[in-house]
């Protein structure tokens, strides 16, 4: 990966590959999960432990493989903590697209007393292990690419590495594995031939789709899996009734639900948990993260919405920043270069241009003029601004919190407001204008010289 990060922490759709795999495993409701880590193990654990705990109620054991001596050796490290009477499912942290359906099928084979093995047929098997069958189609074993002869390398059915079998049988087979191969490693795949020799049924189950079993070994493969994931995620949105300007230029990095007749323009990014109502229009370059948007909301180009609740028929942007804690009631308009944070705005209120609204509660049908700033931070603490209904705040006003502006009040343009404004009052917080007749502008003084003479008419 040419990276300082462990491979399994590289992300697909905004989540580490390892988290994708464990989120899928969690759907199977396992009794226990054993995570074998080696290279930069502490980094892997610290980056994912909290997320994993939120995904599953199963007990999670982190197992250190101090020396990396192959996949069989990795499983050996986990076996002491595995219940003798359990079924064991082996999955890989760099195979992020495997589905719960495929894993269930694999477990079902083991539950029948056999040996479940997930395979796939690829047009280009590259350097993956090949499934070797007898003339009748029964699985005989797996040969790794490095150890395969020319005929075996022409086989297109590959081993995914994902397998399931009873724990007692797994222990017995691994005890017989020897590192007699080109790599000098303990291959987990060697246990397939041991199971066949013992007479155990080995069921080779093809994955629901070949891309499920694709692993990542470099940045190119990571990018390819990202596009596969995104294509699938966009297909799900299309099935919900969402129109997408270009499916190749939308990124889904979380869980998205949408009502019918929504539209996503190019380069839209949806992150975390996003809920869109019906008829939501999202313009190009917009980013929506962990937010709820009601019916008929229009998000103009290059607007960021993060941690917000947006009611029906609001208009946001272009180039607006809606930060966490923002709650907008129906019909609110937020215009270009307006930023909100921990702010609520009542029905029909608007801030159309160039404003910062932080820690503010704004009532219904208010107008917040261009250049308005709520001064909510004194260098130590945040302070609130409370604005009633039908308040008009003129252009370039500075509202110094803590502050209350009652309903139907006006704030004159260019005012700095520091004290309560009562209902219906006009607040004027600016110095009186002075016009100086005959004023002469200053002229540049050169170093060591008298001021330059003004030009003559």
HELIX and SHEET records of a PDB file:
HELIX    1   1 UNK A    7  UNK A    9  5                                   3    
HELIX    2   2 UNK A   17  UNK A   26  1                                  10    
HELIX    3   3 UNK A   41  UNK A   55  1                                  15    
HELIX    4   4 UNK A   71  UNK A   79  1                                   9    
HELIX    5   5 UNK A  100  UNK A  111  1                                  12    
HELIX    6   6 UNK A  145  UNK A  147  5                                   3    
HELIX    7   7 UNK A  150  UNK A  153  1                                   4    
HELIX    8   8 UNK A  167  UNK A  174  1                                   8    
HELIX    9   9 UNK A  190  UNK A  198  1                                   9    
HELIX   10  10 UNK A  210  UNK A  213  5                                   4    
HELIX   11  11 UNK A  219  UNK A  239  1                                  21    
HELIX   12  12 UNK A  247  UNK A  249  5                                   3    
SHEET    1   A 2 UNK A  11  UNK A  12  0                                        
SHEET    2   A 2 UNK A  15  UNK A  16 -1                                        
SHEET    1   B 2 UNK A  32  UNK A  37  0                                        
SHEET    2   B 2 UNK A  59  UNK A  64  1                                        
SHEET    1   C 4 UNK A  87  UNK A  90  0                                        
SHEET    2   C 4 UNK A 157  UNK A 166 -1                                        
SHEET    3   C 4 UNK A 115  UNK A 121 -1                                        
SHEET    4   C 4 UNK A 202  UNK A 206  1                                        
SHEET    1   D 2 UNK A 130  UNK A 133  0                                        
SHEET    2   D 2 UNK A 139  UNK A 143 -1                                        
SHEET    1   E11 UNK A 242  UNK A 244  0                                        
SHEET    2   E11 UNK A 262  UNK A 264  1                                        
SHEET    3   E11 UNK A 281  UNK A 282  1                                        
SHEET    4   E11 UNK A 298  UNK A 299  1                                        
SHEET    5   E11 UNK A 315  UNK A 316  1                                        
SHEET    6   E11 UNK A 333  UNK A 341  1                                        
SHEET    7   E11 UNK A 321  UNK A 322  1                                        
SHEET    8   E11 UNK A 304  UNK A 306  1                                        
SHEET    9   E11 UNK A 287  UNK A 289  1                                        
SHEET   10   E11 UNK A 268  UNK A 276  1                                        
SHEET   11   E11 UNK A 250  UNK A 258  1                                        
SHEET    1   F11 UNK A 242  UNK A 244  0                                        
SHEET    2   F11 UNK A 262  UNK A 264  1                                        
SHEET    3   F11 UNK A 281  UNK A 282  1                                        
SHEET    4   F11 UNK A 298  UNK A 299  1                                        
SHEET    5   F11 UNK A 315  UNK A 316  1                                        
SHEET    6   F11 UNK A 333  UNK A 341  1                                        
SHEET    7   F11 UNK A 350  UNK A 358  1                                        
SHEET    8   F11 UNK A 367  UNK A 368  1                                        
SHEET    9   F11 UNK A 392  UNK A 393  1                                        
SHEET   10   F11 UNK A 410  UNK A 411  1                                        
SHEET   11   F11 UNK A 426  UNK A 427  1                                        
SHEET    1   G17 UNK A 242  UNK A 244  0                                        
SHEET    2   G17 UNK A 262  UNK A 264  1                                        
SHEET    3   G17 UNK A 281  UNK A 282  1                                        
SHEET    4   G17 UNK A 298  UNK A 299  1                                        
SHEET    5   G17 UNK A 315  UNK A 316  1                                        
SHEET    6   G17 UNK A 333  UNK A 341  1                                        
SHEET    7   G17 UNK A 321  UNK A 322  1                                        
SHEET    8   G17 UNK A 304  UNK A 306  1                                        
SHEET    9   G17 UNK A 287  UNK A 289  1                                        
SHEET   10   G17 UNK A 268  UNK A 276  1                                        
SHEET   11   G17 UNK A 292  UNK A 293  1                                        
SHEET   12   G17 UNK A 309  UNK A 310  1                                        
SHEET   13   G17 UNK A 327  UNK A 328  1                                        
SHEET   14   G17 UNK A 344  UNK A 345  1                                        
SHEET   15   G17 UNK A 360  UNK A 362  1                                        
SHEET   16   G17 UNK A 385  UNK A 387  1                                        
SHEET   17   G17 UNK A 403  UNK A 405  1                                        
SHEET    1   H 3 UNK A 373  UNK A 375  0                                        
SHEET    2   H 3 UNK A 398  UNK A 400  1                                        
SHEET    3   H 3 UNK A 416  UNK A 417  1                                        
END                                                                             
